[in-house]
Amino acid sequence: MITLRRVVAVLALLSIPLLLLIGGALLVGSAPVSPRAVLRILTGAHTGGPEATVILDLRLPRVIVAALAGAGLAVAGAAFQAITRNPLADPSILGVTSGAAFGVVLAQLVGFALTPLHALGLTAFAFVGALLAAGAVFLIARTNGALPIQTLLLAGVIVGLFFSAAITLLISLADVNRLGGVIHWLLGNLSALSRPTLLLFAALLAIGVGLILTQTRQLNLLLLGEESALQLGVDAERVKRQIFIGASLTTAVVVTFTGPIGFVGLIVPHTIRLLFGGDHRLLIPASLVAGAAFLLFADTVARNIIAPSEMAVGVVTAFSGAPFFVYLLRTRYRSLP
């Protein structure tokens, strides 16, 4: 049985590796900084010099970006899995990430930049793209009121390929001098954001995640079936619509500020479900913390595996997520309709 005490205990347990990863991410890099120096910088005892610049202006903002993006993608993945009743749903697999990316690329090519003011416009374009992609997948995959796994996956692949082709078309028509930033962003970019932009990222993400977190109990009731949920006083259509909007907005916000990063929303909720069960009152908050830890770990690996050069974090998550997805598809869910 899920109680508030158990939720708090699980979140506290998951926070331990997250805090360790935050400490490790601040310590390691192409410019090593001692643990004592990091502690003095974070407590304000040491405020000048190159070490303070590395920690406060480069690594700490990047750590926050990675944690926010990972938390958002994990929650969005858990939400899409809940409303589709499909354990393999994920923003990248469903094509939602590609739809959001198309919106951002279109906005960038018409003149929007990643400044606090323009970021709202970028997010709006990404949100519309994510909604279009998710809606198209649901319309294509829906069969007699259900969303079979195979049909949903195929629909996601089709929609994802369509928007990827649309992005390629936009890039081919654009001025080559404006493509450098776009190409770098498409690989998954967790570079440090300015403080106003970072605050905007956190605020927009909080809206999307908040729409999902407020419906965790109703999601549990939906697992009983829509008729049963209706008898228990749950407006199934309203709940699904709110979760759909919240998951799409969360995906759009992350894609806007970090680029398309795949498989976080697949790996993290599945791992949490295996460890702690499928009750959404625990699953979604736990996915939030674990998602932050997972993407922070992936970004730390990406920053250091080929240092002083840097690998895109999307490459690391893809190398982790693709085998995980194949394993799930061929073992745990192979016989499901």
Summary of the structure (lengths in Angstrom):
residues: 337
radius of gyration: 19.9
end to end distance: 29.0
largest distance: 64.6
contacts: 1200
relative contact order: 0.17
helix: 76%
strand: 1%
